[in-house]
Amino acid sequence: MADGIVTTDGLVVKERDSGEAARILSIFTRELGLVSVYAAGIRYEKSKLRYHTQLYNLATFSLVPGKEHWRLVGAITSSRPARSLATLARVAALVRRFLGPDEAHPELFDSIIMGQHNDPYLSLGVMEMLGYVGIRPESRDEAEALLDQAVRASHL
C-alpha cells in the first residue's frame, strides 16, 4: 500500500455516467466490501481502463481514497472464466440490495468468485450468507422457485 493506493480484486455490480466522460462504479471487493468508485475519463475511446471496468467484470482494481468516492487509478481484468451474465446480474442485484457501503464480507466474495456452478444455488448461497434465507433447497427447480420468489418480493 504505497502512497495510499489499495489494490484489490472486485466485481463491478453497477455503473452510472457522471459528467462528460466519467463514470461512477459500484464495485464489490473482498477487502473493502461494496465501494463507490469515481473513474475519470473512462468513457473516452482512448481510455485504457474502459474495458476493465465493464458491468459484471471481475478485475483487480487499484484505488485511492477520495473525499466522496474512491478514485480508480488502475485495473486489470481477471483471467478467471466468467459465469453466465444472467447469474452475475442476479448476484449483483442481491449484493447492491442487501449490502451496506464499506462492509467487508470476504467469505461472501470468495463464494461468488470461486463459487458454485449451479446458478440458482449460487444466488441462494449469497442470500443465506447475508442472513435472508435459512434453508438449502433439495433440487434445482426448488432453488429457482425460491430465488424467483425472493427477487419478486424485494423488487429487484
Secondary structure by P-SEA (a helix, b strand, c coil): ccccbbbbbbbbcccccccccbbbbbcccccccbbbbbbccccccccccccccccccbbbbbbbbcccbbbbccbbbbccccccaaaaaaaaaaaacccccccccaaaaaaaccccccaaaaaaaaaaaacccccccccaaaaaaaaaaaaaaacc
